[in-house]
């Protein structure tokens, strides 16, 4: 699968989810799609998250139920924020995806013979992460929706002990603790609520998966382009010499042009292409950082709280139960998601910091002054490496991952002592 086809897959999935208006629709078709996206996302995302928040009033005296509901409602709240991001920044995101289809970001044998392999590795990694997200989602949701069928106590069962004994907290017959308009123990209210929670969670999960993976795919493609740029800069003089065979020197010789002048002109042309390539990559990354930095901040803060309460729930229930397996898989999915974000930010910083050294290694000593100045400009610009941030506060790197995990564990220990 090449990068254009993978982009098409994301755009098609986001179009079905109501986040990516298809190209070429206008008039009545565009109006119908807008009505569809508003109703679809409101019913299955925003309304569902509102019902989850309202459900806290029924379980506020049960710490385990509150922790469980908080984990899911925070995730769905993050989904709602990303939907708002797509509504507000869809034009910028479409422009970025259009740039990834231009010749600058597509494999070019003239720049480097190994470009197709480098780009293919980035696409394969993105596909791999997408399959991991799909697999984790299936495991989490399957266990989550099977769990209510095996819970022992119904919702309104109270302890039959004497009055001085404290009643045990009620068990939920549905997958999630949400506000329900009718009695969830009776048919058909139970079936309707169960199906609604299933569809809403599935929609929210797919929105989260494709929003995250689209961002990660763009970052991985730009990382591969930085690797290609490093290789192009290191070999710019060598490629210019190879592109000027003897017959070409003879053609120039009739005009009184020297051999070094021919190589310098070709070096300058190839170097100018590297400058354009570098500028195009930086434009995409700067625009992507401006779109996503605030969302990443909110997502990391919610993950910090989620991991804390997830570890608390895992420590309280049996891991062999469906609830335990679902929550354990949820913990693993959260850690993987934070790790992938941090790893991508780390790789971008590393590859962008290598550009200055690659330009210095370009065998420029025998080149003309214009070629040297051009390489110097690239080196000066590359002194400031590309950095993704978490809300402009913290650099997105592997240290951020360690900080999130450490913070979650610290809050978990505090919560255990408070219990």
Buried (B, 14 or more C-beta within 10 A) or exposed (E): EEBBEBBBBBBEBBBBBBBBBEEEBEEEEEEEBEEEBEEBBBBBBBEBBBBBBEBBEBBEEBBBBBBBBBBBBBBBBBBBBBBEBBEEBBEEBBEBBEBBEEEBBBBBEEBBEEBBEBBBBBBEBBBEBBEBBBEBBEBBBBBBBBBBEEBEBEBEEEEEEEEEEEEEEBBBBBBBBBBBEEEBEEEEBBEBBBEBBBEBBBBBBBBBBBBBBBBBBBBBBBBBBBBBBBBBBBBBBEBBBEBBEEEBBEEBEEEEBEBEBBBBBBBBEBBEBBBEBBEBBBEBBEBBBEBBBBBBBBBBBBBBBBBBBBBBBBEBBEEEBBBBBBBBBBBBBBBBBBBBBBBBBBBBBBBBBBBBEBBBBBBBEEBBEBBBEBBEBBBEBBEEBBBBBBBEEBBBBEEBBEBBBEBBEEBBEEBEEEE
